[in-house]
Amino acid sequence: MTYQQILQSFLAFNINAFNNLVYIMETNLWIILTMIGTIAIIIMNVKEEIEDYVTEEQNII
């Protein structure tokens, strides 16, 4: 195989991988949105717990 053939194979592989990722995202959009929502809820809850902890620490001092 020449360098050009290897480069073309690599490019084709990456294009195929990108197209597959787009297909998965389109067909499973509700799963992705659910994961994003779950992560957002977890982040907001952790942020709220940190703020409460800081407020409690300040009241003790």
N, C-alpha and C positions, 0 to 999 in steps of 0.2 A: 504494500500500500504506500502510496506517496503521501507527502505531507498535506497536499490539497485534499485528497480523499479522506484523510483522517479529520481534517478541519470540517469538511462537509458533513461527515458522519456525526461529529460532535454537535454541529449546528442543528442538524436534523433532529438529533436526540433531544436537545434543549427546546426546540420549537414544539416537538411532540409532548414533552413534559409540561410546558406552559399551557398548551391547548388542553391537556388532560386536567390540569389544575383548574382552568376556567370552567371546564365541563362539570367537574365535581362541585365547584362553588355554585354554579347555576342550578344543578339538580338537587343540591342539598342546602339551599339557601336558608331554609327554616332552621336547620341544625346549627349553621354558622351564626345566625341571629340569636338563637337560644344561648349559645356559648358566649357570645359577646355580652348579652344581657346578664348572664350569670356572673361573668367576670366583673362587670360594672357594679353589680349588687355587692359582691364580695369586697371590692375596693372601697365602695362607699361605707360599708359596715366597719371595715378595718379603720378607715379614716375617722369615723365617728367614735370608735373605741379609743383611738389615740388622743382625740381631742378631749374626751371625757377624762382620760387618765391624766393628761396635762392639767386640766382644771382641778381635779382632785388633789394633785400634788401641790398646786399653788395654794389651795385652801389649807393644806396641812402646814405649810410654811407660814 
